[in-house]
Amino acid sequence: MKQYYTDVAVVGGGPAGLAAALTANREGAQVMLLEREGRLGGILKQCIHDGFGLVRFGEKLTGPEYAGRFLDQIAESGIEVMTLAFVSGIDRTGSGYQLRVICREGLCVIHARAVVLSTGCRERTAKQVSIHGDRPSGVLTAGAAQHYVNLLGQLPGRRCVILGSGDIGLIMARRLTLEGAEVLGVYEAKPEPSGLARNIAQCLTDFDIPLYTSRTVTRVFGSERLEAVEVCETDSQMRPVPGTAQRIPCDALILSVGLIPENELALGLGLSLDPRTKGPQCDQRMQTELPGLFCCGNALHVSDLVDYVSESGETAGRGAADFARGRLPQAKTVPVQAEGPLAYVLPQRLSADNQEKTVFYFRAGKSCGPAVLRVRCGETELLRRRYRALRPPEMERLVLELPAELPAALQFSLEPEEPGEEGKQ
Ligand SMILES: Cc1cc2nc3c(=O)[nH]c(=O)nc-3n(C[C@H](O)[C@H](O)[C@H](O)COP(=O)(O)OP(=O)(O)OC[C@H]3O[C@@H](n4cnc5c(N)ncnc54)[C@H](O)[C@@H]3O)c2cc1C
């Protein structure tokens, strides 16, 4: 079996992996980039709508255009790229990690001092949201529908119901409409939509596609092909309300009911996942609990903007190169705690040797505002910032200059704004 040796192995060639590989390479590490599909670019290959890169490039790019900016650099970088290379498992060794790869040659083993996991996420399916009934064709996830329409040029249905108002579902509602299908409605079990406000406006309102909140699909009908779905109203716990069932004839049910970080490789290494992010816990360099193992992009937590995915890739790539080259001290860590209606704060812990500006990402667990975010370390208040409104679909980013020594846990708390606090920062 062929054996390869490298400083840094990056698993997954989406925007997170591209950024990680380029940065590790720039930092002087030898890099191998492994991608199970035939082409690099990850999910961006099928995202032909615009809206990517506003933060990073100040331009509205399509997914392929955004990926192209990194792919051009990869081509000139000397990074060894392996496509059609599926990493099936990783083991720890005395000198780092050993990756088992199913590739064009059959099987090969890659020995790396450091590994970056940038494996993205997968979509929840009908079964995971308890839709009962038969298994006719015509029930598919929004990402699969996007693949059919944008990459294969095939329309998955002519009368479509979309379950879930996540961004991919909203984007597909517009895309299917533009391709001549009739989108009967987007149904959301929660009382408010899950997608970004700009996508509600641009994908539904602009195309007169109805959005029904507090409703869900409870059943599908049809043996060979989908014939209809049953929709029910939902209560405050998102449970179907008895007696509210309505049958809607349709030939496609598109599911946009959430994304789950893909972390089988991390689990195989014995890492436990953070139940809030569904990704490994990491420090400010995106290093997981295992020294030399880094994670970034949607595998770490689901991001709504690709710009922050690339940013986390760069951080992980830099950390991995430093680790591989023996430049990363293994310092003790302090936890980062999230209080109040915060869903999570990332990173979940900080290496105490921190001396740089540190980037934090956080999400509110429920819509709130005006609210005040406070960051404390022991008795010292490091930041107080007012937010007019916070919504769970919109991830927030914050840069903090932390003291060189961190004597205690960092506490993030979100509190309703007190009267008279409006002018304070
Ligand atoms: C439909 C849709 C619309 C979006 N719209 C926008 C938008 O308008 N604006 C915006 O800023 N963001 C948008 N996003 C978000 C953004 O595109 C994603 O957050 C980003 O692409 C995630 O990057 P990633 O590299 O973490 O994952 P991915 O792009 O999913 O890449 C992961 C890669 O890892 C590979 N992989 C996984 N496991 C293995 C393995 N074991 N071995 C080898 N390879 C492996 C996969 O094949 C894949 O190529 C959208 C996302 C989707 C899905």
Ligand as a Chemical Component Dictionary entry (heavy atoms), coordinates in Angstrom:
data_LIG
# 
_chem_comp.id                   LIG 
_chem_comp.type                 NON-POLYMER 
_chem_comp.pdbx_formal_charge   0 
_chem_comp.three_letter_code    LIG 
# 
loop_
_chem_comp_atom.comp_id 
_chem_comp_atom.atom_id 
_chem_comp_atom.alt_atom_id 
_chem_comp_atom.type_symbol 
_chem_comp_atom.charge 
_chem_comp_atom.model_Cartn_x 
_chem_comp_atom.model_Cartn_y 
_chem_comp_atom.model_Cartn_z 
_chem_comp_atom.pdbx_ordinal 
LIG C1  C1  C 0 -27.500 25.761 -0.547 1  
LIG C2  C2  C 0 -26.564 26.665 0.190  2  
LIG C3  C3  C 0 -26.619 28.015 -0.039 3  
LIG C4  C4  C 0 -25.723 28.870 0.596  4  
LIG N1  N1  N 0 -25.765 30.210 0.310  5  
LIG C5  C5  C 0 -24.822 31.044 0.836  6  
LIG C6  C6  C 0 -24.759 32.425 0.452  7  
LIG O1  O1  O 0 -25.570 32.915 -0.326 8  
LIG N2  N2  N 0 -23.785 33.202 0.982  9  
LIG C7  C7  C 0 -22.845 32.677 1.855  10 
LIG O2  O2  O 0 -21.950 33.401 2.304  11 
LIG N3  N3  N 0 -22.908 31.369 2.246  12 
LIG C8  C8  C 0 -23.869 30.537 1.769  13 
LIG N4  N4  N 0 -23.896 29.209 2.126  14 
LIG C9  C9  C 0 -23.002 28.741 3.170  15 
LIG C10 C10 C 0 -21.620 28.308 2.677  16 
LIG O3  O3  O 0 -21.653 27.932 1.341  17 
LIG C11 C11 C 0 -21.171 27.117 3.478  18 
LIG O4  O4  O 0 -21.200 27.529 4.816  19 
LIG C12 C12 C 0 -19.741 26.697 3.093  20 
LIG O5  O5  O 0 -19.716 26.258 1.756  21 
LIG C13 C13 C 0 -19.241 25.550 4.006  22 
LIG O6  O6  O 0 -17.904 25.247 3.673  23 
LIG P1  P1  P 0 -17.140 23.958 4.205  24 
LIG O7  O7  O 0 -15.817 23.954 3.506  25 
LIG O8  O8  O 0 -17.149 23.929 5.672  26 
LIG O9  O9  O 0 -18.025 22.715 3.734  27 
LIG P2  P2  P 0 -18.365 22.140 2.278  28 
LIG O10 O10 O 0 -18.484 23.207 1.258  29 
LIG O11 O11 O 0 -19.531 21.243 2.479  30 
LIG O12 O12 O 0 -17.078 21.250 1.940  31 
LIG C14 C14 C 0 -16.759 20.062 2.625  32 
LIG C15 C15 C 0 -15.991 19.146 1.688  33 
LIG O13 O13 O 0 -15.458 18.051 2.424  34 
LIG C16 C16 C 0 -15.527 16.884 1.614  35 
LIG N5  N5  N 0 -15.464 15.729 2.512  36 
LIG C17 C17 C 0 -16.302 15.426 3.528  37 
LIG N6  N6  N 0 -15.929 14.283 4.164  38 
LIG C18 C18 C 0 -14.807 13.863 3.520  39 
LIG C19 C19 C 0 -13.953 12.740 3.705  40 
LIG N7  N7  N 0 -14.154 11.844 4.667  41 
LIG N8  N8  N 0 -12.885 12.600 2.870  42 
LIG C20 C20 C 0 -12.637 13.517 1.895  43 
LIG N9  N9  N 0 -13.438 14.590 1.672  44 
LIG C21 C21 C 0 -14.491 14.773 2.477  45 
LIG C22 C22 C 0 -16.864 17.047 0.894  46 
LIG O14 O14 O 0 -16.932 16.254 -0.265 47 
LIG C23 C23 C 0 -16.863 18.553 0.595  48 
LIG O15 O15 O 0 -16.300 18.844 -0.654 49 
LIG C24 C24 C 0 -24.786 28.345 1.495  50 
LIG C25 C25 C 0 -24.752 26.961 1.760  51 
LIG C26 C26 C 0 -25.630 26.120 1.107  52 
LIG C27 C27 C 0 -25.563 24.627 1.395  53 
# 
loop_
_chem_comp_bond.comp_id 
_chem_comp_bond.atom_id_1 
_chem_comp_bond.atom_id_2 
_chem_comp_bond.value_order 
_chem_comp_bond.pdbx_ordinal 
LIG C1  C2  SING 1  
LIG C2  C3  SING 2  
LIG C2  C26 DOUB 3  
LIG C3  C4  DOUB 4  
LIG C4  N1  SING 5  
LIG C4  C24 SING 6  
LIG N1  C5  DOUB 7  
LIG C5  C6  SING 8  
LIG C5  C8  SING 9  
LIG C6  O1  DOUB 10 
LIG C6  N2  SING 11 
LIG N2  C7  SING 12 
LIG C7  O2  DOUB 13 
LIG C7  N3  SING 14 
LIG N3  C8  DOUB 15 
LIG C8  N4  SING 16 
LIG N4  C9  SING 17 
LIG N4  C24 SING 18 
LIG C9  C10 SING 19 
LIG C10 O3  SING 20 
LIG C10 C11 SING 21 
LIG C11 O4  SING 22 
LIG C11 C12 SING 23 
LIG C12 O5  SING 24 
LIG C12 C13 SING 25 
LIG C13 O6  SING 26 
LIG O6  P1  SING 27 
LIG P1  O7  DOUB 28 
LIG P1  O8  SING 29 
LIG P1  O9  SING 30 
LIG O9  P2  SING 31 
LIG P2  O10 DOUB 32 
LIG P2  O11 SING 33 
LIG P2  O12 SING 34 
LIG O12 C14 SING 35 
LIG C14 C15 SING 36 
LIG C15 O13 SING 37 
LIG C15 C23 SING 38 
LIG O13 C16 SING 39 
LIG C16 N5  SING 40 
LIG C16 C22 SING 41 
LIG N5  C17 SING 42 
LIG N5  C21 SING 43 
LIG C17 N6  DOUB 44 
LIG N6  C18 SING 45 
LIG C18 C19 SING 46 
LIG C18 C21 DOUB 47 
LIG C19 N7  SING 48 
LIG C19 N8  DOUB 49 
LIG N8  C20 SING 50 
LIG C20 N9  DOUB 51 
LIG N9  C21 SING 52 
LIG C22 O14 SING 53 
LIG C22 C23 SING 54 
LIG C23 O15 SING 55 
LIG C24 C25 DOUB 56 
LIG C25 C26 SING 57 
LIG C26 C27 SING 58 
# 
